[in-house]
Amino acid sequence: MPIPAMISVHVEPTHRVVRGGGEDWEGVSDLVEALMERRARLEDASGLPVCYNWGLRIDPQIEIAYGKADWVFDRYADEIAQMQAAGDVVGLHVHTWRPLRRFFRDTWIADFEDPAWISHCLTLALETFRDRMGGSPTVMSFGDSFMHDCALPIMQDHGIRADFSMNPGMAPLKALGKGERSTGHLPDYRDTPRHPFKPSAVDFRRDGPSNYNFWELPVTSGVIGTARDGSDKWTKLLLGTNPDWITKITAEALQRPAPYLLAESRTDVLTHPKTRARFFMALDHLEELARTRGLEFIGMETLSDRLDRGEWPVAA
């Protein structure tokens, strides 16, 4: 069988700490155009249709900064129409930034601990998506590899089929970006499986005796060196990062039982010369793997269907 490979793109603002609304999200149109053009090459390499996965950013930060939570649907209507016409998966991407007034200036704080706020962020996003798309998303992720106990029942109630928020190997962090303010911590994913699983109601970071119905598809990650404290340095498979890391992570992932690849990118990846060059190098690498290792570029819904039917094994 072909090896599942999923390319996921977060459609979101250029800056993590949004300073003001109204400006375009740099790179969205260029990246959509580039991936639409690259589709034929990937199909030729794999011999199969290609499906991308897109996550539209909807949450209170977008609502406050841009005046409406569904801003992306109006500004990038043409691009979203292209995604849909191509048969791609259009899903949801949610952050939990909360507005903060500090030293007479408006800024943001990443809230990783307040269940009421986290539930509000997710519910707003799900309902906004449903209102604009005519149905709930089937695929989603939180930003910053975040997840919280309160989110999973909401996700299940709204019909989520697959989530890819979790980053196996990542130690707990106070914040993802340098100098950013946050409450709580990002989860400890050091023992999270690196294969698909249905999250446990006891501990969402792993499988268990009592599970939710949707699949967690952990992003592909791997060890790319040694940290200052001597521990392994992990990172996820990000299209646009160091090419040597991408080669190392994919090679290791493809050696596992029932291998699959799940790579991520942001829509601003083409706006900087270095990340632009690296992004296309990563696509070239995936194209070569499609020819030599039999990758199939699919939507996360498709993999979830295969997992439910037992047509793709879950690694032990």
Summary of the structure (lengths in Angstrom):
residues: 316
radius of gyration: 18.5
end to end distance: 18.2
largest distance: 58.8
contacts: 1036
relative contact order: 0.18
helix: 36%
strand: 22%
